Structure formats: C-alpha cells, structure tokens
Amino acid sequence: MACTTQSASEYVRSARVHLERELKNLSVIVENLYQQKFFSDEEFSEINAERNDFDKTRKILDSVTEKGEAACYKFLKIIDMTRELTLGRLSLLPEKNSAASSETQKFDLYHWISCFPFKEDTEMDTNYLQGIKNLFGEKKSEMSPSKLLELKEEILLVGKPGIGKTALSHELLKLWAERDSKKLDYMFYFDMRETSHITKDMSLEDLLFNVFSEPDECKEEVLEDIKKYSDNVTIIFDGVTDLSSSVVQRIVKSDLRYAKVIVTCRPDDEILFPEGFLRVEVKGFSEQSVRTYIAETLGEEQGNVLRNVELLTLCHVPMYALMVAACFSFQTPEDSPQPNSITEIYINIVRHCLQINSNKTTNRHLDLFTKSKSEEILSLAEAAFHATERKTVNLTEFQCADSCVLSFLKPLILKAALTETKTTYAFLHYTVQEFFAALWLLKNPDKIKDVFQQCLTEEKKHMKHLIPFMCRLLTDKSPSLIKCLIPDQQLKNTSEWFLEEMINTFSPHLCKNNEAGTQESELDVDILFLCQCLYESQSPEQCVDFLERLDYNLDLSGESLSPYSCCAVAYVVTQSKKRKIWLNLEDSELSEQGMRRLFGCLQNVQWYVLIRWSFSRCHALGIWSCFSGHFCAVFTVCQGE
C-alpha cells in the first residue's frame, strides 16, 4: 500500500494500473470534475467520446495527473465520497476464485482510498452532491419526520382527508434535501392523484424518468445504479388508491426490493397494504397546537374561534384550521353567522374565492354574481364528479378560461411528446373536488340513489365522502350558495327523501357484533360516518330514527374518535330526549378535547362499558376533576370494575 505521506498526484500514479482496471460509473467522476471546472467543454466531450471504459479511464487519469496536485486531490476526493459507485460495493465475503492466492493478492481500492489523508473540505462535500443532482436537472411528538426518515422499514402513513399526509411528505423531502450527509442516495416523490398517466404495466424506467425527471445524460448508468444499489433509494407515493397500488406493490416486490418506500393513503385504502409496512397514523394538530395556530393567524379575532366549540373541534385537521383562519380573516360584521361544520367552511371559502375574483363584488350582490356564473360552476362540478368516480384529481377533459372557475384549480403540465406539453387542471385539494362533486349530484338528484348503492361496493366506496357535503347543502341553515345554482323547489323535493333514503341504504350494512362476538360487515360504513352525516344535516328527527334502528345502542368500541367525530356523536346522542343511550367505548381512543364534547351529552347516556383506555392514554383522572357535575355518572360506571 502506498505511503500516506505521498502527495495526491503521487498517490494517483501509484495505483494507476488498478484504477484503470477497476473504476466504475465513470460518468460520476467526469461530471463532477467538469462541474468543478477541472475539465473544459472540449475535454469533457473527448472523454465521453472514448470507445470503452478502459480508454475513458486512461483519458481521465492522464488529464488529472497532467493538471497537477489540485486536480488529483479533487479526483481522489470524488472517489472517496462516491466509493460505492466508483469502486463498486464492498463485499463482506471474499470472492470465490479458482486460484486461492488471487484473494490475498487482489489490490484493495477501498482500503487504498481510506488511507489518503484528506483535509476538512465541507465545500467539496456539497459540490460533489450537487454534481450528482445535476444529472437529473435542477429542481428546486410521537414519531417526528426526522425519525421517519431514519427508519429502515417501509412506511404506511394513514390519515383522514386534510389531516396533513401530503404536508408530512413534503417535510420529509425538505429534511432529506437539507440534511448534512456524505452518503450518495436518491429520493423520488410521486403525487399519485396527479399522475393519471401512470399505468399498471409502466416500467420502472418510465416511472422514474418520464413521470419524475429524466437525467440530462447517462440515463442507462443512472438507472443501473438505482437498481443495483436500491437500498440507497427512497420513494414517496403520496395518495395511493386501489388504482395505483399495483404499481407500488410491483416496485416494492421486484424492481427495487431494498428501496425504502413511503406510502400515504386514506384509512379506506390501507387494506391495500396489509403486510410488511410500518403503519403510522397522522393525527393532525393537538389542542394546544390549534390554539397556538389560531392565535398567531387571527390575533385579536382568535376569540371568535376559541369560543366556538364546534369550530375548535374542526381545527385539529390542519387543512380545516387553515380554512377556518381564512374565513375569519374576511372583513365581516361581528354578528355575522359563523361556520359550524366542515361543509359551511367550504361554502364560505367558495363564496370568498368568487368574491375576490369578481372585482370585489359586495356581499349584498354576491348571490347575483354567483347566479351569473352558475353554468361555469356547475360545469366544473360535473368534471369534479367524474374525476372523483375515477379516483383521480386530473380534470383531463375540462377546458375553461373563466378566472373565477380557475381560482379553484392548479395547472398540471404533462409531457405529451419529446417537444410537446399538455396543460390539464386539478383541484387545490381532493376534498375541494369532492365538495364540487356533491354540488353536481344535487343538481342531478336522479343520480343520488345510484351513488348510495355505489358506496356499498369495494370499487366505489370512496364516493361516500360526498354524502356529508350533500347533507349540509340541503339544509336551510347553511350559507346561501346552493340556492344560487339550483332551483329552490328542486332542493326541497330532494331534501324530503334524501336523509331517509340514506339511512335506509346504510343502516343494514353497519358493523355490528353478532352473537358469537365476531364482526360482520358487508362494507366499510360505520356508525361514526352516519353520525357525521346527521350532524351536518342538523335533523333531530332523523337522529332519533337512526338511534331507534340501532335500538339506542351506539357501539364505538375500538374506534379512533377525532374531536369532530366526538362532536357529531354528542349531537346525535343529545337528540334522544325520551330514552337513554347505551354507549360502548371499550378500547376506543380519543383526545381530551373529544372527551369534553362527549361529557356534554352525559345526561342522555347510560354508560355500560368502562373506557379503560382513558386513564393511560388521555390522563383522564385530571379531566374527571374538570367535570365534577358528572362525577356520579362516572362513578356508576367505575364501581363495577
């Protein structure tokens, strides 16, 4: 082995014969030396024009040794930083060879490069990484994001709509890009809802280089390196559905077996990944985080939200917190009605977008302006419905130049050919698309019963997310929007049968415990979902009808109840004036904020299962003391334990 007191140029010359034979992925070395101005344009072209790797290696070595000490030092530094690429992966076992002596006589380039006394050179570390990135072109708690990034397991991020799955994915990307690491690796991010051109039989090369980004050159070498060292690859698939899961499964099981895969999906779709993934639930804001966020965004106006219990329970979902803050940032009178449900927030946001894109039409004339745009809005709503049916956010066939309509959309630039692009549109968030899809259904009420039946199928069960929106839009209590788009009499006719039809359709399919204690369910419809629908509808009569069908037995055992879910359950329970409710919360999980909402309906409840989880998960002993008026009810539950 060469002496470590040698200069960089001497060190390179001493191992030249071995470097000529064993250097790999030469484009990495050439690209970095070119980016750092050690190779001119002409030299860069001449080296890449060589017929084979042996001649290319000799050309590189000739050039750096001729250029002197600085070039040789950079050359060695690049090899050191990219050794897994340029020297090949170090084997933990000796290579089998018919000649036993060849194992001991083989020159060890890994040991050779590790013996060179490099100086501290942080700028070099950054530059070499930037050189690798240039191959792709320039593109700019409990389980923390940094911890998720460190884990070796495949990760399934599960969460309700708007809870922050995409925001968390973007944070992972940011952490990866900003980390101080000398390791050479790859990160790919795919928003699966915006990539309708991803097909089940798409190759890995097409997925990475056509859908994501194609290297400026050396595509084959980059692809080979990704496949060969797949344990240095992280891929995020954001918003996976049943239509795109096969692509993910194939990549995980075959193309990149050792890559770290991070998948985000709604709870409805997590069944697509039953094994091998570490399940991490994204739960949104804590109560303290909500209060901090509202205080920072609204300032003196924060009291309007903090005093509104219904709004406060909504804000644990980060997207709803943002929308609530936006609603209250409008210049409205103090005594104006405040939004109390998810649907009302969307209505306010839609009306505000129409207002700011209509040359500041006053509130008094906004309804007239909305009516004048009804054709364009309903055209957008139709496109939203059909896209939701297909489980995509790509509005591929939708064309519109109206600024009011385009304010709800973002452009997507798709590569149609080598020199041609195509612009399509997508909603700013999938839930906004579902809201507009619900508008179209109410305009076409003859389709509603068909959608109810579709919700009972595995393929179309995601259509159920349109129903809570429709429940609120049909009430007289919501802000005027729907009446600007649909005739009053048509809405009245629909509202007369809608809720009863909904309960008739879904009640027989609720999850119930049979006599053997096992659970039978024909589809993923649960009590919490119908409670949310009834809360949006604000219909006491239908709440009582629903409770009667359940024999006043609300079985929520094992459920994870968000604060908003607790708010919906409390509303349904309080409508039972003549009969007590039996409530099963065994092994359920809810927050302190959610528990407060349930305590508000205790006078209508006869608890028959102790909520054992509360003492360990929610520090419930401290909460009990806040509700001394209900101590007797709690004691009645506990005394049997």
Summary of the structure (lengths in Angstrom):
residues: 641
radius of gyration: 30.8
end to end distance: 74.9
largest distance: 95.8
contacts: 1888
relative contact order: 0.06
helix: 57%
strand: 10%
